[in-house]
Amino acid sequence: MTKYVFIVERTCTGYLAYSEDMDLLPVSTTGKNMWELNNNILEAIDLYRKYVEVDLKPITRENIMISLDVQ
């Protein structure tokens, strides 16, 4: 199973997530909390697959790995 790593940073309004490999999966999104952020990551990937028409299999929560950037 392919894993897609998303870097997560805290912002003043919640969280920002972006794909670690922007060449493979140029997706980023935000959320007020981690639950919303996870849902938004999946939605952003689905939108990317739909509108860019890439040959990318459907991605589930099991395919996503979160890496917290706590600086």
Biotite code that builds the C-alpha atoms (Angstrom):
import biotite.structure as struc

atoms = struc.array([
    struc.Atom([0.000, 0.000, 0.000], chain_id="A", res_id=1, res_name="MET", atom_name="CA", element="C"),
    struc.Atom([1.366, 3.397, -0.992], chain_id="A", res_id=2, res_name="THR", atom_name="CA", element="C"),
    struc.Atom([1.750, 5.935, 1.814], chain_id="A", res_id=3, res_name="LYS", atom_name="CA", element="C"),
    struc.Atom([1.447, 9.659, 1.162], chain_id="A", res_id=4, res_name="TYR", atom_name="CA", element="C"),
    struc.Atom([3.154, 11.855, 3.755], chain_id="A", res_id=5, res_name="VAL", atom_name="CA", element="C"),
    struc.Atom([1.596, 15.191, 4.658], chain_id="A", res_id=6, res_name="PHE", atom_name="CA", element="C"),
    struc.Atom([3.525, 17.771, 6.657], chain_id="A", res_id=7, res_name="ILE", atom_name="CA", element="C"),
    struc.Atom([1.278, 19.516, 9.191], chain_id="A", res_id=8, res_name="VAL", atom_name="CA", element="C"),
    struc.Atom([2.041, 22.926, 10.666], chain_id="A", res_id=9, res_name="GLU", atom_name="CA", element="C"),
    struc.Atom([0.129, 24.858, 13.310], chain_id="A", res_id=10, res_name="ARG", atom_name="CA", element="C"),
    struc.Atom([-1.209, 28.247, 12.186], chain_id="A", res_id=11, res_name="THR", atom_name="CA", element="C"),
    struc.Atom([-2.942, 31.045, 14.076], chain_id="A", res_id=12, res_name="CYS", atom_name="CA", element="C"),
    struc.Atom([-6.320, 29.761, 12.815], chain_id="A", res_id=13, res_name="THR", atom_name="CA", element="C"),
    struc.Atom([-5.759, 25.990, 12.952], chain_id="A", res_id=14, res_name="GLY", atom_name="CA", element="C"),
    struc.Atom([-3.589, 23.678, 10.870], chain_id="A", res_id=15, res_name="TYR", atom_name="CA", element="C"),
    struc.Atom([-1.986, 23.606, 7.420], chain_id="A", res_id=16, res_name="LEU", atom_name="CA", element="C"),
    struc.Atom([-1.144, 20.352, 5.631], chain_id="A", res_id=17, res_name="ALA", atom_name="CA", element="C"),
    struc.Atom([0.823, 19.904, 2.427], chain_id="A", res_id=18, res_name="TYR", atom_name="CA", element="C"),
    struc.Atom([2.151, 16.892, 0.586], chain_id="A", res_id=19, res_name="SER", atom_name="CA", element="C"),
    struc.Atom([5.783, 16.042, 1.286], chain_id="A", res_id=20, res_name="GLU", atom_name="CA", element="C"),
    struc.Atom([6.226, 15.139, -2.405], chain_id="A", res_id=21, res_name="ASP", atom_name="CA", element="C"),
    struc.Atom([4.641, 18.054, -4.265], chain_id="A", res_id=22, res_name="MET", atom_name="CA", element="C"),
    struc.Atom([5.834, 16.663, -7.616], chain_id="A", res_id=23, res_name="ASP", atom_name="CA", element="C"),
    struc.Atom([3.843, 13.464, -7.141], chain_id="A", res_id=24, res_name="LEU", atom_name="CA", element="C"),
    struc.Atom([0.841, 14.898, -5.281], chain_id="A", res_id=25, res_name="LEU", atom_name="CA", element="C"),
    struc.Atom([0.681, 18.722, -5.353], chain_id="A", res_id=26, res_name="PRO", atom_name="CA", element="C"),
    struc.Atom([-2.006, 19.067, -2.684], chain_id="A", res_id=27, res_name="VAL", atom_name="CA", element="C"),
    struc.Atom([-2.370, 21.327, 0.341], chain_id="A", res_id=28, res_name="SER", atom_name="CA", element="C"),
    struc.Atom([-5.267, 22.259, 2.611], chain_id="A", res_id=29, res_name="THR", atom_name="CA", element="C"),
    struc.Atom([-6.187, 23.732, 5.987], chain_id="A", res_id=30, res_name="THR", atom_name="CA", element="C"),
    struc.Atom([-8.456, 22.846, 8.886], chain_id="A", res_id=31, res_name="GLY", atom_name="CA", element="C"),
    struc.Atom([-9.552, 24.268, 12.230], chain_id="A", res_id=32, res_name="LYS", atom_name="CA", element="C"),
    struc.Atom([-8.654, 21.013, 14.013], chain_id="A", res_id=33, res_name="ASN", atom_name="CA", element="C"),
    struc.Atom([-6.985, 17.695, 13.163], chain_id="A", res_id=34, res_name="MET", atom_name="CA", element="C"),
    struc.Atom([-10.284, 15.925, 12.450], chain_id="A", res_id=35, res_name="TRP", atom_name="CA", element="C"),
    struc.Atom([-11.295, 18.597, 9.928], chain_id="A", res_id=36, res_name="GLU", atom_name="CA", element="C"),
    struc.Atom([-7.784, 18.652, 8.484], chain_id="A", res_id=37, res_name="LEU", atom_name="CA", element="C"),
    struc.Atom([-7.823, 14.889, 7.821], chain_id="A", res_id=38, res_name="ASN", atom_name="CA", element="C"),
    struc.Atom([-11.181, 15.170, 6.054], chain_id="A", res_id=39, res_name="ASN", atom_name="CA", element="C"),
    struc.Atom([-9.925, 18.136, 4.020], chain_id="A", res_id=40, res_name="ASN", atom_name="CA", element="C"),
    struc.Atom([-6.798, 16.224, 2.965], chain_id="A", res_id=41, res_name="ILE", atom_name="CA", element="C"),
    struc.Atom([-8.952, 13.433, 1.526], chain_id="A", res_id=42, res_name="LEU", atom_name="CA", element="C"),
    struc.Atom([-11.257, 15.946, -0.166], chain_id="A", res_id=43, res_name="GLU", atom_name="CA", element="C"),
    struc.Atom([-8.308, 17.852, -1.667], chain_id="A", res_id=44, res_name="ALA", atom_name="CA", element="C"),
    struc.Atom([-6.836, 14.626, -3.048], chain_id="A", res_id=45, res_name="ILE", atom_name="CA", element="C"),
    struc.Atom([-10.193, 13.644, -4.557], chain_id="A", res_id=46, res_name="ASP", atom_name="CA", element="C"),
    struc.Atom([-10.532, 17.064, -6.191], chain_id="A", res_id=47, res_name="LEU", atom_name="CA", element="C"),
    struc.Atom([-6.999, 16.811, -7.572], chain_id="A", res_id=48, res_name="TYR", atom_name="CA", element="C"),
    struc.Atom([-7.715, 13.351, -9.012], chain_id="A", res_id=49, res_name="ARG", atom_name="CA", element="C"),
    struc.Atom([-11.000, 14.565, -10.528], chain_id="A", res_id=50, res_name="LYS", atom_name="CA", element="C"),
    struc.Atom([-9.849, 17.802, -12.141], chain_id="A", res_id=51, res_name="TYR", atom_name="CA", element="C"),
    struc.Atom([-6.283, 16.968, -13.144], chain_id="A", res_id=52, res_name="VAL", atom_name="CA", element="C"),
    struc.Atom([-7.234, 13.470, -14.319], chain_id="A", res_id=53, res_name="GLU", atom_name="CA", element="C"),
    struc.Atom([-4.091, 11.797, -13.036], chain_id="A", res_id=54, res_name="VAL", atom_name="CA", element="C"),
    struc.Atom([-3.619, 8.046, -12.934], chain_id="A", res_id=55, res_name="ASP", atom_name="CA", element="C"),
    struc.Atom([-3.869, 7.823, -9.157], chain_id="A", res_id=56, res_name="LEU", atom_name="CA", element="C"),
    struc.Atom([-5.756, 5.122, -7.294], chain_id="A", res_id=57, res_name="LYS", atom_name="CA", element="C"),
    struc.Atom([-8.345, 6.209, -4.705], chain_id="A", res_id=58, res_name="PRO", atom_name="CA", element="C"),
    struc.Atom([-6.690, 7.184, -1.438], chain_id="A", res_id=59, res_name="ILE", atom_name="CA", element="C"),
    struc.Atom([-8.088, 6.368, 1.997], chain_id="A", res_id=60, res_name="THR", atom_name="CA", element="C"),
    struc.Atom([-7.080, 7.391, 5.522], chain_id="A", res_id=61, res_name="ARG", atom_name="CA", element="C"),
    struc.Atom([-4.863, 4.301, 5.651], chain_id="A", res_id=62, res_name="GLU", atom_name="CA", element="C"),
    struc.Atom([-2.752, 5.729, 2.804], chain_id="A", res_id=63, res_name="ASN", atom_name="CA", element="C"),
    struc.Atom([-2.096, 9.030, 4.586], chain_id="A", res_id=64, res_name="ILE", atom_name="CA", element="C"),
    struc.Atom([0.723, 9.567, 7.054], chain_id="A", res_id=65, res_name="MET", atom_name="CA", element="C"),
    struc.Atom([0.838, 12.789, 9.079], chain_id="A", res_id=66, res_name="ILE", atom_name="CA", element="C"),
    struc.Atom([4.181, 14.346, 10.004], chain_id="A", res_id=67, res_name="SER", atom_name="CA", element="C"),
    struc.Atom([3.878, 17.165, 12.546], chain_id="A", res_id=68, res_name="LEU", atom_name="CA", element="C"),
    struc.Atom([6.242, 20.089, 12.026], chain_id="A", res_id=69, res_name="ASP", atom_name="CA", element="C"),
    struc.Atom([6.504, 21.479, 15.562], chain_id="A", res_id=70, res_name="VAL", atom_name="CA", element="C"),
    struc.Atom([9.023, 24.292, 15.540], chain_id="A", res_id=71, res_name="GLN", atom_name="CA", element="C"),
])
